[in-house]
Amino acid sequence: MQTKYQNRQWFYVKRPEGRVSDDHYELRETELDGNLATNEVILRSRIISVDPYIRIQQHERNTYDVPHPLGIVQRAGVVGEVVASASPLFQVGDWVSAYSGWQLFARCHHSELTKLDPEAAPVSTALGVLGMPGRTAWFGLTEAGRPRPGDTLLVSGAAGAVGSLVAQFGKRAGCRVVGIAGGAEKCRFLTETLKLDAAVDYRAHTTPEALSAAIQASTGGVDIYFDNVGGPITDAVIPLIKRRARIIICGAISQYDGGLDTPDLGPRFLQHMLFQRATIQGILARDFTNRMDEMLAVVTPWVKNGEIVYQETYVDGFEQLPEALNSLFEGKNLGKLLVRV
């Protein structure tokens, strides 16, 4: 058994006030001791996830969790291979997922790993459609959105990792689905590839009134709003909700670059909630972790049979991780953003 592994790790060392960059991290090369205790394994990372929630954890105040501590390896989901094992549950060569963070090698207790079956689906899907984004989309829509045939479902951030899945799950539930995205290319992806009923390019509208009018023209009113972005887009949507509308707050990526510590005040919208007797509910993937098998039982066959489109955008290179995280807030990715290392 190899006794030393030359490791590379990104340590989170400074809280950003706006966009994240290399200045907020230190890239360190260390040596990992490969001598394992009982039930430990060494994981070699192959694909590392970058997700908007990472930026939430970097704010100074508590959000849904305490702030990410400074001076430790940046936390993140990972797919990799077992390269050494003292566990009866894992063999060298097994593909696994873990929350081992931005590092090439990690020593993990076997309870921290989930074994993946490359025959059932590509291993990358454990970080996307069959992972946290898929869980968020599935339970957020089905539990909080309660879709019914004929409902109009509006999804912001509809070309992203979560939004693109919500939109497809909504179509399968019999909804009329309209997506909001930034740019003509993403809107074509929504209508031509995902087969949504309509798409609204928020970048094509320079005033809140124009954006709201475009959304109204595409939807005729909204029964379910699945919100991934917050900010001005959501301000434009709320006045368009129908009676008994369900609003799911999944993300507010427009506010993450410092806006969570000093949020902007938007239009007062609670009167619309009152007039339409609507509900608004926040959802987090962690609330449904113990029900992951329910989602996988339904969605895995769809993925295997090609009935669900899952888009992946890859960045190559371990050194690119901070910039890849930053790029999420510039809308450069289509679907799930992953870094190959």
Beta strands, then each sheet from edge to edge (+ up, - down):
strand 1: 4-12
strand 2: 25-33
strand 3: 40-49
strand 4: 72-73
strand 5: 78-85
strand 6: 95-98
strand 7: 105-109
strand 8: 114-115
strand 9: 152-156
strand 10: 176-181
strand 11: 198-201
strand 12: 222-227
strand 13: 241-249
strand 14: 279-282
strand 15: 312-316
strand 16: 336-340
sheet 1: 2+ 1- 4+
sheet 2: 7+ 3- 5+ 6- 8+
sheet 3: 7+ 3- 16+ 15+
sheet 4: 11+ 10+ 9+ 12+ 13+ 14+
end
